[in-house]
Amino acid sequence: MNALNFYSSNYHNQLVCRRKTCTIRRGDKSEKYREGDIVWVTVGKRFAQRKKIFTAVIDRVLVKQVSQLTKEDLQGENPDITNIDDLIIFLKSIYEKTFTPTDLVTLVYFSEIIE
């Protein structure tokens, strides 16, 4: 079983409340994440203990430039983000790296599996 892990504590409440339905990952990760894959959605720092929030299915995987992201993409990543400029600032705080509108990102849409 693979994990879709979120390092930042910013995501914990959004995941617990099921407000987060998409993750935006830096670069082309289309080989790593595939539609139909079952994953554990987890929160925790790299090389440390992680907490499983729920099991999910990957619904859709898209590779786009940051400038091509839609309102749906932004809302899925973080319901409080309403424009690309705010997203770039947010992603910079998560990745601790600079983002530009021409950078490639992978969008991974996921849905909870009720067990």
C-alpha positions, 0 to 999 in steps of 0.5 A: 500500500502506498501513502499520500503523505502530507508533511505540513501540519497546515493540512491536518485539519483540512484532511480530518474535515475532508475539505482537502480533495487534491494535492499539488506536488512539485514537478511531474509525478505522473509515474508515481501517482496513478488513477485508481491507486489505493493509498493511505492519506497520512500526516507526518514529517519525513523519517518520523512517525506518521498518522493515518487519516483515511484510505483513499482512491486516486481519482485523477492525476494531471500535470500542468504549469502553475499558471494553468491551474483552475479554481477547482484545482486551487480549492481542492488544494486549499479552500482558502486559496483563491488565486495563483499568486496566493498559491505560489506563496503557499507552496513556497511556505510548504516546499521552502523553494521558489515557485513560478507560474511556468513551473510544472506541478502534478495535481493528485485528486483523491476521494476517501474510501469508507470502510 
